[in-house]
Amino acid sequence: MPELPEVETTLRGVEPYVKHEHIQRIIVRNPNLRWPVSEQVMALSNVLVVDIIRRGKYIILEFDSGAILIHLGMSGNLRVVSASQPVEKHDHVDFVMASDKVIRFNDPRRFGCILWANEWREHALISHLGLEPLTDEFTADYLYRRSKGKKTSIKQFIMNGKLVVGVGNIYANEALFLSGISPKRAAGRVSLARMEVLARNIKAVLTAAIAQGGTTLKDFVNSDGSPGYFKQQLSVYGRTGKACKHCGAVLEEIRQNNRSSVYCSTCQT
């Protein structure tokens, strides 16, 4: 599933072709995504994109009259292609720009969405989201205050989208490893000093993944169709049974909330 770095990478790829540019029309070949493509979206023509931003894992196209919310779902991607590029299977929606470019939405599993919002910040899919992890507001103090008394595991805690957005399973594994914190430790039993390290590493892991173009595991491609490369940098995720890069111990795997947690029981306590 595309996570925050993949979505941010996608946004940066399409932004030069979208921001302050006109969408001539929107071609919807299959409206049946996770939710049907909004009728307001299908009716748009010759509209200026005032801005394109990311909030959590949503890409938002802002217009004077409202906004389009795009979520890539489990397997979706946005690619910049020429208007003459042949349509492929699962190419469900085209944003036809005034230039010779098309922003093409492909989603094999159709768990993504393309929805209209008059006020996107108040939309039910957006309004409950927590802090952005790459902002100054996301600090160890914030994590420590919110974790007091929490018995839930620290891994589940930092993956809670109502607390902080975009810390997906891959990046939670990596940040906890770099911080020396066991994914099984109760969030309320992580000291402020260790939260300082964790907050710093969450930012570092996400920033590094964005710089590398995201993580390719199965479905993700960048806006130009190329894969992400952060997988080459992973320390624990996907390395169950292999040697810890720090101490050489065998990496272990457990299931937490139906997600795999890979960790070093020697380095992470």
TADASUL-V144746 format. One line per field, one symbol per residue. ss: DSSP state (h for helix, s for strand, l for the rest). phi: phi as a letter, one per 20 degrees, with the letter a starting at -180 (. if undefined). A space follows every 10 residues. Layout:
ss: ???
phi: ???
//
This chain:
ss: lllhhhhhhh hhhhhhhhll lsssssssll lslllsllhh hhllssssll sssssllsss sssllsssss slllllssss ssllllllll ssssssslll ssssssllll llsssssllh hhllllllll sslllllllh hhhhhhhlll llshhhhhll lllsslllhh hhhhhhhhhl lllllshhhl lhhhhhhhhh hhhhhhhhhh hhllllllll slllllsllh hhhlllllll llslllllls lsssssllss sssllllll
phi: .gdgffffff gffegfecfm deefacedeb eeegcgggff ffefbldeef bccdcmddec eecfeqbddd cemebebdce cffefgfdgm eebdeeeffe dcededbgel efbccecfcf fefgfdfefe fffedffecf ffffffegmf efffffffef feebenefgg ffgfffffem dffeffgfdd fffffgffff fgffffffff fenndedbdf cffeneffcf gfefecfmdg nefgfednff fdccdclmce ddbdfeedc
//
